Amino acid sequence: MKKSKINKKITLCYKQRRYNHLIQIFAKKSRKIKDLDNACFLATQAYVLSLESNNPLSKNLFNFLRKNNREN
């Protein structure tokens, strides 16, 4: 998906309060991106949203962040 398309999709999800879908988008992008800092940024966004919405991905996201020294 092109960058502008993904940005539009993210904006729409925020407006529609589709947080579980946002979590999926951020988590998926964090796994695909090669730059570790950007991957961890996206994983952090997904992690925060997952905690707020009780999404089951929070444990996987926490483990990813911990593995990359971004969480204790």
Backbone torsions as a table, in degrees:
resi	resn	phi	psi	omega
1	MET	NA	133.5	179.8
2	LYS	-66.7	155.6	-177.1
3	LYS	-57.7	-43.4	-179.2
4	SER	-66.2	-35.4	177.9
5	LYS	-66.2	-43.1	-179.1
6	ILE	-66.9	-38.3	177.9
7	ASN	-63.2	-41.6	177.7
8	LYS	-64.2	-40.7	179.8
9	LYS	-64.7	-42.2	178.2
10	ILE	-63.6	-45.4	179.1
11	THR	-60.1	-44.1	179.1
12	LEU	-63.2	-42.3	179.0
13	CYS	-62.6	-40.6	176.5
14	TYR	-62.5	-45.2	-179.5
15	LYS	-62.4	-37.8	-178.5
16	GLN	-88.3	0.1	-179.6
17	ARG	57.3	40.5	178.1
18	ARG	-94.4	69.1	-172.2
19	TYR	-67.4	-35.9	178.6
20	ASN	-63.9	-34.6	176.8
21	HIS	-69.8	-38.8	176.3
22	LEU	-61.7	-41.4	178.2
23	ILE	-58.0	-44.9	179.2
24	GLN	-61.6	-44.1	-179.4
25	ILE	-62.0	-51.7	-178.0
26	PHE	-63.6	-42.3	-179.5
27	ALA	-64.0	-43.8	-179.9
28	LYS	-63.0	-45.5	179.4
29	LYS	-64.3	-36.3	-179.1
30	SER	-66.6	-29.7	178.4
31	ARG	-77.5	-27.7	-175.0
32	LYS	-90.2	-25.7	-173.4
33	ILE	-76.3	142.0	-176.5
34	LYS	-84.2	-32.8	-178.5
35	ASP	-73.8	116.7	-175.0
36	LEU	-61.2	-40.9	179.9
37	ASP	-61.6	-45.1	178.8
38	ASN	-67.8	-38.9	178.4
39	ALA	-61.8	-43.3	179.9
40	CYS	-70.2	-34.1	175.3
41	PHE	-60.0	-49.6	-179.9
42	LEU	-64.4	-39.6	178.3
43	ALA	-64.4	-37.0	177.8
44	THR	-64.6	-42.8	177.6
45	GLN	-60.2	-45.2	179.1
46	ALA	-64.5	-39.9	-178.3
47	TYR	-64.3	-46.3	179.3
48	VAL	-60.8	-47.1	178.5
49	LEU	-63.3	-37.8	-179.1
50	SER	-67.2	-36.0	176.8
51	LEU	-66.9	-40.8	-179.0
52	GLU	-68.1	-28.3	-176.4
53	SER	-110.9	11.4	179.4
54	ASN	56.2	38.2	-179.9
55	ASN	-79.3	136.4	-177.8
56	PRO	-65.8	-12.8	178.1
57	LEU	-72.1	-11.3	-175.8
58	SER	-57.0	-37.9	-179.4
59	LYS	-65.6	-44.7	178.2
60	ASN	-63.8	-42.0	179.7
61	LEU	-65.3	-41.1	176.9
62	PHE	-60.2	-45.0	180.0
63	ASN	-62.8	-39.7	176.7
64	PHE	-61.5	-47.3	-179.7
65	LEU	-65.3	-39.4	179.0
66	ARG	-65.5	-44.1	178.9
67	LYS	-57.6	-33.3	-178.5
68	ASN	-100.4	22.6	175.1
69	ASN	57.8	36.9	177.7
70	ARG	-109.2	-5.1	-178.6
71	GLU	-146.8	146.0	178.5
72	ASN	-91.8	NA	NA
